[in-house]
Amino acid sequence: MLSNEDTLQKILEAQQGSNAAAEELLKENMPLIKSIARRYKNCAIEYDDLLQLGSLGLIKAVKRFDVSFNVRFSTYAVPMIAGEIKRHIRDDGPIKVSRQIKSLATKITRYREEFAIKEGREATIAEIAEEFSMTAYDVVFTLDSAKMPVSLYEKYDEDGAYLVDTLKTEDKTEDMLDRIMLEEVIEGLEPREKKIILLRYYRDKTQSEVAKILGVSQVQVSRLESKILEEMKKKMS
């Protein structure tokens, strides 16, 4: 594996036009790309295509990375890899519905709501078909089309936010990305710093217990922990 210093050197070489350096960086970070791509395997996109998209995101990260960022490259690359995949799903996904059908579905929905208020019952398919000069089949097709998942990627406000961004799930992709970034930051800590974090937050040790393990005072552990957490926060911001 490349050290952090070697990685930074390869990035500079790649930015200066070295294809060999870019290829080495791609190979080095392929496990990271795969870990992110696996999260999107249920999006009806071939896994190999997901890897290609992730690779494209990594190359973009290489081109845009600034060594003055003071973060590990992989930490910077994670959101760009995921972003490239999500952008493809949003813009070029397998499910497409024309604007005309979407517009018609909206009009039918509005008509059904007005009809229900006026008549006190739901409009039948035949009544909808007559109102819009359509066949019953076309009415059903239009209404079903309006329910397709692609609607999750429609913009819903002036800031360009997407409906999918507002949905809460038990297994959030963003949570996964945060975990990957956290792991990368922890891996970049000095051995003693890493040990303190692992003992405190992964093994639930108290500061006093950690102090005994390290052979230092509880006060020293407290100061070190505060310093480490502050540095980690800066790297993840």
C-alpha positions in Angstrom: 0.0 0.0 0.0 1.1 3.5 -0.7 2.0 5.7 2.3 0.3 9.1 2.6 3.4 10.8 1.4 3.7 8.5 -1.6 0.0 9.0 -2.4 0.5 12.8 -2.4 3.5 12.4 -4.7 1.5 10.2 -7.1 -1.3 12.8 -7.1 1.0 15.6 -8.1 2.5 13.4 -10.9 -1.0 12.5 -12.2 -2.0 16.2 -12.2 1.1 16.9 -14.3 0.0 14.3 -16.8 1.4 11.0 -15.7 -1.0 8.2 -16.7 1.1 5.7 -14.8 0.6 7.6 -11.6 -3.1 7.9 -12.2 -3.4 4.1 -12.9 -1.5 3.3 -9.7 -3.8 5.6 -7.7 -6.8 3.9 -9.3 -5.5 0.4 -8.4 -4.6 1.5 -4.9 -8.1 2.9 -4.2 -10.1 0.1 -6.0 -11.2 -1.5 -2.6 -12.6 1.9 -1.6 -14.5 2.2 -4.9 -15.8 -1.3 -4.6 -17.1 -0.7 -1.0 -19.1 2.3 -2.2 -20.3 0.7 -5.5 -21.7 -2.2 -3.5 -24.2 0.1 -1.8 -25.8 0.8 -5.2 -26.2 -2.7 -6.5 -29.9 -2.6 -6.2 -30.3 0.4 -8.5 -30.7 -1.7 -11.7 -27.2 -0.8 -12.9 -24.6 -3.4 -13.7 -21.9 -3.7 -11.0 -19.1 -3.3 -13.6 -20.8 0.0 -14.6 -20.9 1.1 -11.0 -17.1 0.4 -10.7 -16.5 2.5 -13.9 -18.5 5.4 -12.5 -16.7 5.1 -9.2 -13.4 5.1 -11.0 -14.4 8.2 -12.9 -15.2 9.9 -9.6 -11.8 8.9 -8.2 -10.0 10.3 -11.3 -11.9 13.6 -10.8 -10.9 13.6 -7.2 -7.2 13.2 -8.2 -7.5 16.2 -10.6 -9.1 18.4 -8.0 -7.3 17.4 -4.9 -5.1 20.1 -3.3 -2.3 18.8 -0.9 -3.0 21.9 1.2 -6.4 20.4 2.2 -4.6 18.6 5.1 -6.8 15.5 4.8 -6.1 12.0 3.5 -6.8 11.7 -0.2 -9.2 8.8 0.4 -11.3 10.9 2.8 -11.6 13.6 0.1 -12.3 11.0 -2.6 -15.3 9.2 -0.9 -18.0 11.9 -1.6 -16.7 12.4 -5.2 -16.9 8.6 -5.9 -20.4 8.4 -4.5 -21.4 11.6 -6.1 -20.5 10.3 -9.6 -22.6 7.2 -9.1 -25.6 9.1 -7.7 -25.4 11.6 -10.5 -25.6 8.8 -13.1 -28.6 7.2 -11.3 -30.3 10.6 -11.1 -29.7 11.7 -14.7 -29.2 8.5 -16.7 -31.0 5.9 -14.7 -32.9 3.0 -16.4 -36.4 4.4 -15.6 -37.6 7.3 -17.7 -40.9 9.1 -17.8 -41.5 11.9 -20.4 -42.5 15.4 -19.2 -45.7 15.1 -21.2 -46.8 12.0 -19.3 -45.8 13.6 -16.0 -47.8 16.7 -16.8 -50.8 14.7 -17.9 -50.6 12.6 -14.7 -50.6 15.8 -12.6 -53.7 17.1 -14.5 -55.5 13.8 -13.9 -54.6 13.8 -10.2 -56.0 17.3 -9.9 -59.2 16.4 -11.7 -59.7 13.3 -9.5 -59.3 15.5 -6.4 -61.8 18.1 -7.7 -64.2 15.3 -8.7 -64.1 13.7 -5.3 -64.9 17.0 -3.6 -67.7 17.8 -6.0 -69.3 14.3 -6.3 -68.4 12.8 -3.0 -66.8 9.8 -4.6 -63.8 8.7 -6.6 -63.9 9.2 -10.4 -63.9 5.9 -12.4 -61.3 5.1 -15.0 -64.0 5.5 -17.7 -65.0 9.0 -16.4 -61.4 10.1 -16.4 -60.9 8.7 -19.9 -63.9 10.6 -21.2 -62.8 13.8 -19.5 -59.3 13.7 -21.1 -60.3 12.0 -24.4 -58.1 9.0 -23.6 -58.5 5.3 -23.6 -58.9 3.5 -20.3 -55.5 1.8 -20.9 -53.8 5.2 -21.4 -55.3 6.5 -18.2 -54.0 3.5 -16.2 -50.6 3.7 -17.9 -50.3 7.5 -17.1 -51.2 7.1 -13.5 -48.9 4.2 -13.0 -46.1 6.1 -14.7 -46.5 8.9 -12.1 -45.7 6.4 -9.4 -42.3 5.4 -10.8 -39.3 5.8 -8.6 -37.8 8.3 -11.0 -40.0 10.9 -9.3 -37.6 10.7 -6.3 -35.1 12.5 -8.4 -37.3 15.4 -9.4 -36.3 18.8 -8.0 -38.8 20.0 -5.5 -37.5 23.4 -4.5 -35.7 26.4 -5.9 -32.4 25.4 -4.4 -32.3 22.4 -6.6 -32.8 19.8 -3.8 -34.2 16.4 -4.8 -37.0 14.6 -3.0 -34.8 11.6 -2.4 -32.5 13.8 -0.3 -35.4 14.3 2.2 -36.2 10.7 2.7 -35.0 9.0 5.9 -34.1 5.3 5.9 -32.5 3.0 8.4 -29.5 2.4 6.1 -28.5 5.8 4.8 -25.8 6.1 2.1 -24.6 9.3 3.7 -24.1 7.5 7.1 -22.1 4.9 5.3 -19.9 7.6 3.7 -19.4 9.3 7.1 -18.3 5.9 8.5 -15.8 5.4 5.7 -14.4 8.9 6.2 -14.2 8.4 10.0 -12.3 5.1 9.5 -9.9 6.9 7.2 -9.2 9.6 9.7 -8.7 7.1 12.5 -6.2 5.2 10.3 -4.2 8.4 9.8 -3.7 8.9 13.6 -0.5 8.2 15.4 -0.4 4.8 17.1 -1.0 6.1 20.6 -3.7 8.5 19.4 -5.4 5.6 17.5 -5.3 3.4 20.6 -6.9 6.0 22.8 -9.8 6.5 20.3 -10.3 2.8 19.9 -10.3 2.1 23.6 -12.6 5.0 24.4 -15.2 4.7 21.6 -15.0 1.2 20.3 -14.3 -0.7 23.5 -16.2 1.7 25.9 -13.2 2.1 28.3 -13.3 5.0 30.7 -10.5 7.6 30.8 -9.2 6.0 34.0 -9.1 2.6 32.4 -7.3 3.9 29.4 -4.8 5.8 31.6 -3.9 2.5 33.4 -3.4 0.7 30.1 -1.2 3.5 28.7 0.6 4.1 32.0 -0.3 7.8 32.2 -2.6 9.9 34.4 -6.4 10.3 33.7 -5.8 14.0 33.2 -3.3 13.3 30.4 -5.7 11.0 28.7 -8.4 13.7 28.9 -6.2 16.3 27.4 -5.0 14.0 24.7 -8.5 12.8 23.9 -9.8 16.4 23.5 -6.8 17.3 21.2 -7.3 14.2 19.1 -11.1 14.7 18.7 -10.5 18.4 17.7 -8.0 17.3 15.0 -10.4 14.6 13.7 -13.2 17.1 13.5 -11.1 19.5 11.4 -10.2 16.7 9.0 -13.8 15.6 8.5 -15.2 19.1 8.1 
